[in-house]
Amino acid sequence: MTSDVRGVMRVALVQEASGLEPGPNRARLAALTPDDADLVVWPEAFARDFGEAGSDVSPYAEAVTGPFATELAAVADRVGTTLVAGMFETSADAGRPWNTLVVRGCGHTEAYRKVHLYDSFGYRESDRLLAGDPAPVVVTVDGWAVGLMTCYDLRFPEMARMLVDAGAEVLVVPAAWVAGPRKVDHWRTLARARAIENTVYVVAAAQPGPRYCGHSTVVDPLGDVLVEAGDGPEVVRAELRREVLDEARRTNPSLRNRRL
């Protein structure tokens, strides 16, 4: 699909839980990918769930040319859209793969390796995963510059600003945002903050409850929430409008006004 002449990009967020068996997860890509969006975002680690905290996920790591990314590309090509989804990617450290987003469809072959690992709230993601290099990954989808972040990256404003400095107009944030006290509030607040301070759209797709928070959301460049899921499995949609982005940046020219 392509955006229309008014500068509209249709996005869909698939809030679906990944399981512990990669095969059924791959099968659900075809079953659940909508055919009415220009960009479809799946959660972090959809190829295979993290399992119990501290689990060794290295046996489930694949190359970005492996079964999961290959199926993602096939589904994207059949539907005629761009897909973003999370997987564990084989790294040079056999025991610690990368936590990777892959972008497929419409000629895309990009990947982003999560920079900020979730060593927080009692978790130690870095024990089982390897951090990616802190370099911005920005891809063009139907004329929009889309920057990639993963889950815990959302808590680091400098990560979002780096992507915006690289041209991002939309921040896509696949996540498996672990449930717990204050966590939904943090998720909402941080998504809105990253949108407002950078005058960008934020498209944040999460895994559902009960283990994760759900509440996948799209926030516009002035902080208005365009859509928000509940905590269960759901597909939500929104339209990103270029005139809204342009007007936000005229109204709040904070990117031009900053001195640091």
Salt bridges, closest charged atoms under 4 A:
ASP4 OD2 - ARG6 NH2 3.14
GLU16 OE2 - ARG28 NH1 2.93
ASP36 OD2 - ARG237 NE 2.97
ASP38 OD1 - ARG10 NH2 3.25
GLU44 OE2 - LYS114 NZ 3.05
ASP49 OD2 - ARG211 NH1 2.95
GLU71 OE2 - ARG78 NH2 3.89
GLU89 OE2 - ARG113 NH2 2.81
ASP93 OD2 - ARG96 NE 3.08
GLU110 OE1 - HIS108 ND1 2.93
ASP119 OD2 - ARG124 NH1 3.29
GLU125 OE1 - LYS114 NZ 3.07
ASP127 OD1 - ARG124 NH2 3.28
ASP153 OD1 - HIS116 ND1 2.72
ASP165 OD1 - ARG258 NH2 2.42
GLU169 OE2 - ARG242 NH1 2.85
GLU197 OE2 - ARG194 NE 2.45
GLU228 OE2 - ARG188 NE 2.84
GLU228 OE2 - HIS215 ND1 2.65
GLU239 OE1 - ARG241 NH2 2.59
GLU243 OE2 - ARG241 NH1 3.91
GLU247 OE1 - ARG250 NH2 2.75
